[in-house]
Amino acid sequence: MQEPDIGDTDPTLMDLADQELVRDPFTSYARTGEPDGPMVRGRVPGVDPMWVATRHDDIRTVMSDPRFTIDATAVPGAPVAHRTEQTWQARGMHADHEKYLRAGIFDADGPDHRRLRGLVTAAFSPGRVAALRPRIDAIADRLLDRLPEHAEDGVVDLVEHFARPLPITVICELIAVPEADRDRWRARSATLTAGTCGDELGDALAGMVDDAHTLIAAHTAHPGDDLISDLLAPHRHDRLSTDELVALITNLVVAGHITTVNLIANGTEALLAHPGQLALLREDPALMPYAVDELMRYCGPVVRALPRYATCDTTLGNTPVRAGEAVLPIVSAANRDPAAFTDPGRLDLARTRRGREPHVGFGHGAHRCLGAHLAQEETAAALTALLGRFPGLRLAIDPEHLQRGNNPVNWHLKALPVRL
């Protein structure tokens, strides 16, 4: 099949910033092409057109097949405009911070990625994460103790006062950020994940880089029982460079909490909007791990993953993809693919208890989310504590009046007003 010659201004290109896709990324993408047809082409302003993958099988392939790579710089012919440093510079990143992007784990592939990931994988293993559960529970309980203090006319915002502070506190403790500095780290992280551009973003990133250098110096002088001290241990033969460690710290703080913040908020809203499923969960607490998995599939915050680039001429599904072309995986659409899930538009907390229907909310393959186990444990702890503490919890406004962020990458609530 001959690919059409499509230019950046061609009206047949899918506008990936279209408000309908932003408002409902779960079903709107599914209406963009035929179930068995070729992939469609899409674009975002200033970036070359990309293939848009919405089918579950295609996305699992593009995320795990060696014919596709996440590193655009390693593929001759890949669009320069897709490179991460180009995107961040356009948003306001200072040019001298490019080196930290190049040293990061998310845009690396092959041996570099395996080395960087291997250094920190143990810290996020199921066993290590399970050992953190008592501390996560304690943080959740402390936040819930204070929740009534934040109520105005009986209404409190769960995003601001529970979903947001819980994961950032956990990740700050994991890398031993001093408590006195955590508000600053939280504020800068919020700026970096809010879609902010210009000087505000550049200054926030610069401040976080400076703080990471300060943290490294402090842990070098006075090592403790934490992830950063472990990575700096003089006996290690595989130590990270300073640039790699700065990149790792900033990535952990930003990416290590934002998905969990939004999963807790989205999941709570979904449960309150489905009283039958909520009652099922209350009756059977052992259902919680399966419930978290289903919530990530049904209303997870990740709309799309990083593009993958074809390293050779190939075919994805039934679409020819040329070497250097980008494929954008739409995670939210894949997780509602009827070819992969039974009745995908229905919230079914017992879905994975009955049998494996693997979603891609945390990615797939070598780049599957490093902190997936931590995100699942934090969400389970948050929902268990919240539902146990406030059995009469309910939405304070109609669900259709809830405000969501205008972010085509991350489906999230600006606020979640509830009555306790």
RAPELIN-V625661 format. One record per pair of residues at least 24 apart in sequence whose ideal C-beta (glycine too) atoms are under 8 Angstrom apart, sorted by the first residue. I is the first residue (numbers start at 1). GAP is how many residues later the second one is. If there is no record, write none. Layout:
i:I gap:GAP
i:I gap:GAP
This chain:
i:1 gap:37
i:1 gap:317
i:1 gap:318
i:1 gap:319
i:3 gap:317
i:3 gap:319
i:6 gap:35
i:6 gap:43
i:7 gap:42
i:8 gap:35
i:8 gap:40
i:8 gap:41
i:12 gap:29
i:13 gap:28
i:13 gap:29
i:13 gap:30
i:13 gap:36
i:14 gap:26
i:14 gap:27
i:14 gap:28
i:14 gap:29
i:14 gap:38
i:15 gap:27
i:15 gap:28
i:16 gap:26
i:16 gap:27
i:16 gap:28
i:16 gap:36
i:16 gap:288
i:16 gap:312
i:16 gap:392
i:17 gap:27
i:17 gap:28
i:17 gap:391
i:19 gap:387
i:21 gap:387
i:22 gap:384
i:22 gap:385
i:22 gap:386
i:23 gap:381
i:25 gap:278
i:25 gap:279
i:25 gap:305
i:25 gap:307
i:25 gap:308
i:25 gap:383
i:25 gap:386
i:26 gap:273
i:26 gap:306
i:26 gap:307
i:26 gap:309
i:26 gap:310
i:26 gap:319
i:27 gap:309
i:27 gap:318
i:29 gap:25
i:29 gap:301
i:29 gap:303
i:29 gap:304
i:30 gap:24
i:30 gap:303
i:30 gap:306
i:30 gap:307
i:35 gap:303
i:35 gap:304
i:36 gap:282
i:37 gap:281
i:38 gap:279
i:38 gap:280
i:38 gap:281
i:39 gap:277
i:39 gap:278
i:39 gap:280
i:39 gap:288
i:42 gap:286
i:44 gap:364
i:46 gap:35
i:46 gap:44
i:47 gap:32
i:47 gap:34
i:47 gap:35
i:47 gap:40
i:48 gap:31
i:48 gap:33
i:48 gap:34
i:48 gap:278
i:50 gap:32
i:50 gap:257
i:50 gap:275
i:50 gap:276
i:50 gap:277
i:50 gap:278
i:51 gap:265
i:51 gap:268
i:51 gap:270
i:51 gap:274
i:51 gap:275
i:51 gap:276
i:51 gap:277
i:52 gap:275
i:52 gap:276
i:52 gap:278
i:53 gap:263
i:53 gap:264
i:53 gap:274
i:53 gap:275
i:53 gap:276
i:53 gap:277
i:53 gap:281
i:54 gap:276
i:54 gap:279
i:54 gap:280
i:54 gap:283
i:55 gap:262
i:55 gap:278
i:55 gap:279
i:55 gap:282
i:55 gap:284
i:56 gap:278
i:56 gap:279
i:56 gap:281
i:56 gap:283
i:56 gap:284
i:56 gap:285
i:56 gap:304
i:57 gap:260
i:57 gap:282
i:57 gap:283
i:58 gap:258
i:58 gap:259
i:59 gap:246
i:59 gap:270
i:59 gap:271
i:59 gap:272
i:59 gap:275
i:59 gap:301
i:59 gap:305
i:60 gap:274
i:60 gap:300
i:60 gap:304
i:60 gap:305
i:61 gap:255
i:62 gap:246
i:62 gap:254
i:62 gap:265
i:62 gap:267
i:63 gap:242
i:63 gap:245
i:63 gap:266
i:63 gap:297
i:63 gap:300
i:63 gap:301
i:63 gap:302
i:63 gap:304
i:64 gap:300
i:64 gap:301
i:64 gap:302
i:66 gap:245
i:67 gap:243
i:67 gap:244
i:67 gap:245
i:67 gap:247
i:68 gap:240
i:68 gap:241
i:68 gap:242
i:68 gap:243
i:68 gap:259
i:69 gap:40
i:69 gap:41
i:69 gap:239
i:69 gap:240
i:69 gap:242
i:70 gap:36
i:70 gap:37
i:70 gap:38
i:70 gap:39
i:70 gap:236
i:70 gap:237
i:70 gap:238
i:70 gap:239
i:70 gap:297
i:71 gap:36
i:71 gap:37
i:71 gap:38
i:71 gap:39
i:71 gap:238
i:72 gap:235
i:72 gap:237
i:72 gap:254
i:74 gap:35
i:74 gap:36
i:74 gap:235
i:74 gap:237
i:75 gap:234
i:75 gap:235
i:75 gap:236
i:75 gap:248
i:75 gap:249
i:76 gap:247
i:76 gap:248
i:77 gap:245
i:77 gap:246
i:77 gap:247
i:77 gap:248
i:78 gap:231
i:78 gap:246
i:78 gap:247
i:78 gap:248
i:79 gap:245
i:79 gap:247
i:82 gap:225
i:82 gap:227
i:82 gap:244
i:88 gap:117
i:90 gap:107
i:91 gap:105
i:91 gap:106
i:91 gap:107
i:91 gap:110
i:92 gap:104
i:92 gap:105
i:92 gap:106
i:92 gap:107
i:92 gap:108
i:92 gap:109
i:92 gap:110
i:93 gap:108
i:93 gap:109
i:93 gap:112
i:94 gap:108
i:94 gap:111
i:94 gap:112
i:97 gap:108
i:97 gap:109
i:97 gap:112
i:99 gap:144
i:100 gap:109
i:100 gap:143
i:100 gap:146
i:100 gap:147
i:100 gap:150
i:101 gap:146
i:103 gap:138
i:103 gap:140
i:103 gap:141
i:103 gap:143
i:103 gap:144
i:104 gap:140
i:104 gap:143
i:104 gap:144
i:104 gap:147
i:105 gap:142
i:105 gap:143
i:105 gap:146
i:105 gap:265
i:106 gap:145
i:106 gap:149
i:106 gap:200
i:106 gap:261
i:107 gap:199
i:109 gap:257
i:113 gap:253
i:113 gap:254
i:114 gap:252
i:115 gap:123
i:116 gap:124
i:116 gap:128
i:116 gap:132
i:117 gap:249
i:117 gap:253
i:119 gap:112
i:119 gap:119
i:119 gap:121
i:120 gap:107
i:120 gap:111
i:120 gap:128
i:120 gap:250
i:121 gap:249
i:123 gap:51
i:123 gap:104
i:123 gap:107
i:124 gap:246
i:124 gap:247
i:124 gap:248
i:124 gap:249
i:124 gap:250
i:125 gap:248
i:126 gap:247
i:129 gap:244
i:129 gap:245
i:129 gap:248
i:130 gap:247
i:132 gap:38
i:132 gap:42
i:132 gap:242
i:132 gap:245
i:133 gap:244
i:133 gap:248
i:135 gap:35
i:135 gap:38
i:136 gap:30
i:136 gap:34
i:136 gap:241
i:136 gap:242
i:136 gap:245
i:137 gap:244
i:137 gap:248
i:139 gap:27
i:139 gap:30
i:139 gap:31
i:140 gap:26
i:140 gap:241
i:140 gap:242
i:140 gap:245
i:140 gap:246
i:141 gap:244
i:141 gap:248
i:144 gap:241
i:144 gap:242
i:144 gap:245
i:144 gap:246
i:147 gap:273
i:148 gap:272
i:151 gap:269
i:154 gap:242
i:154 gap:265
i:154 gap:266
i:155 gap:241
i:155 gap:262
i:155 gap:263
i:155 gap:264
i:156 gap:261
i:156 gap:262
i:156 gap:263
i:156 gap:264
i:157 gap:258
i:157 gap:259
i:157 gap:260
i:157 gap:261
i:158 gap:107
i:158 gap:110
i:158 gap:228
i:158 gap:258
i:158 gap:259
i:158 gap:260
i:159 gap:102
i:159 gap:106
i:159 gap:254
i:159 gap:255
i:159 gap:256
i:159 gap:257
i:160 gap:255
i:162 gap:102
i:162 gap:220
i:162 gap:224
i:163 gap:98
i:163 gap:99
i:163 gap:101
i:163 gap:102
i:163 gap:105
i:163 gap:219
i:163 gap:253
i:164 gap:26
i:164 gap:97
i:166 gap:94
i:166 gap:95
i:166 gap:98
i:166 gap:212
i:166 gap:216
i:167 gap:89
i:167 gap:90
i:167 gap:91
i:167 gap:93
i:167 gap:94
i:167 gap:97
i:167 gap:208
i:167 gap:211
i:168 gap:85
i:168 gap:89
i:168 gap:93
i:170 gap:87
i:170 gap:204
i:170 gap:208
i:171 gap:81
i:171 gap:82
i:171 gap:85
i:171 gap:86
i:172 gap:81
i:174 gap:52
i:174 gap:53
i:174 gap:78
i:174 gap:82
i:175 gap:40
i:175 gap:51
i:175 gap:52
i:175 gap:53
i:175 gap:74
i:175 gap:77
i:175 gap:78
i:176 gap:39
i:176 gap:43
i:176 gap:48
i:176 gap:50
i:176 gap:51
i:176 gap:52
i:176 gap:53
i:177 gap:38
i:177 gap:76
i:178 gap:40
i:181 gap:30
i:184 gap:27
i:185 gap:26
i:185 gap:68
i:189 gap:64
i:189 gap:65
i:189 gap:68
i:189 gap:69
i:192 gap:62
i:193 gap:61
i:193 gap:65
i:193 gap:217
i:194 gap:211
i:195 gap:210
i:195 gap:211
i:195 gap:212
i:205 gap:45
i:208 gap:42
i:208 gap:45
i:208 gap:46
i:209 gap:37
i:209 gap:41
i:212 gap:33
i:212 gap:34
i:212 gap:37
i:212 gap:38
i:213 gap:29
i:213 gap:33
i:215 gap:34
i:216 gap:26
i:216 gap:29
i:216 gap:30
i:216 gap:33
i:227 gap:25
i:252 gap:119
i:255 gap:116
i:256 gap:115
i:256 gap:118
i:258 gap:43
i:258 gap:152
i:259 gap:41
i:259 gap:42
i:259 gap:43
i:259 gap:110
i:259 gap:112
i:259 gap:116
i:260 gap:111
i:260 gap:114
i:260 gap:115
i:260 gap:118
i:260 gap:119
i:261 gap:151
i:262 gap:39
i:262 gap:148
i:262 gap:149
i:262 gap:150
i:262 gap:151
i:263 gap:29
i:263 gap:32
i:263 gap:33
i:263 gap:37
i:263 gap:38
i:263 gap:112
i:263 gap:116
i:264 gap:114
i:264 gap:115
i:264 gap:118
i:264 gap:119
i:265 gap:147
i:265 gap:148
i:265 gap:151
i:266 gap:29
i:266 gap:33
i:266 gap:34
i:266 gap:35
i:266 gap:145
i:266 gap:146
i:266 gap:147
i:267 gap:25
i:267 gap:28
i:267 gap:32
i:267 gap:112
i:267 gap:116
i:268 gap:115
i:268 gap:118
i:268 gap:148
i:268 gap:150
i:269 gap:30
i:269 gap:126
i:269 gap:130
i:269 gap:133
i:269 gap:144
i:269 gap:147
i:270 gap:25
i:270 gap:28
i:270 gap:29
i:270 gap:77
i:271 gap:24
i:271 gap:112
i:271 gap:116
i:272 gap:121
i:272 gap:122
i:272 gap:123
i:272 gap:146
i:273 gap:122
i:273 gap:126
i:274 gap:73
i:277 gap:70
i:277 gap:71
i:277 gap:72
i:278 gap:109
i:280 gap:69
i:280 gap:70
i:281 gap:68
i:281 gap:102
i:281 gap:106
i:282 gap:105
i:282 gap:109
i:285 gap:99
i:287 gap:62
i:287 gap:63
i:287 gap:66
i:288 gap:92
i:288 gap:95
i:288 gap:96
i:289 gap:87
i:289 gap:91
i:290 gap:59
i:290 gap:60
i:290 gap:61
i:290 gap:62
i:290 gap:63
i:291 gap:58
i:291 gap:92
i:292 gap:84
i:292 gap:87
i:292 gap:88
i:292 gap:91
i:293 gap:58
i:293 gap:59
i:293 gap:66
i:293 gap:83
i:294 gap:53
i:294 gap:54
i:294 gap:55
i:294 gap:56
i:294 gap:57
i:294 gap:58
i:295 gap:52
i:295 gap:54
i:295 gap:84
i:296 gap:39
i:296 gap:63
i:296 gap:65
i:296 gap:66
i:296 gap:80
i:297 gap:38
i:297 gap:44
i:297 gap:54
i:297 gap:60
i:297 gap:62
i:297 gap:64
i:298 gap:37
i:298 gap:49
i:299 gap:48
i:299 gap:112
i:300 gap:31
i:300 gap:32
i:300 gap:35
i:300 gap:59
i:300 gap:61
i:300 gap:111
i:301 gap:109
i:301 gap:110
i:301 gap:111
i:302 gap:29
i:302 gap:30
i:302 gap:59
i:302 gap:60
i:302 gap:107
i:302 gap:108
i:302 gap:109
i:303 gap:27
i:303 gap:28
i:303 gap:29
i:303 gap:104
i:303 gap:105
i:303 gap:106
i:303 gap:107
i:303 gap:108
i:304 gap:24
i:304 gap:25
i:304 gap:26
i:304 gap:27
i:304 gap:28
i:304 gap:104
i:304 gap:105
i:305 gap:24
i:305 gap:26
i:305 gap:55
i:305 gap:58
i:306 gap:61
i:329 gap:31
i:331 gap:29
i:331 gap:30
i:331 gap:32
i:332 gap:79
i:334 gap:25
i:334 gap:26
i:335 gap:24
i:335 gap:25
i:335 gap:26
i:390 gap:30
i:392 gap:27
i:392 gap:28
i:393 gap:25
i:393 gap:26
i:393 gap:27
i:394 gap:24
i:394 gap:25
i:395 gap:24
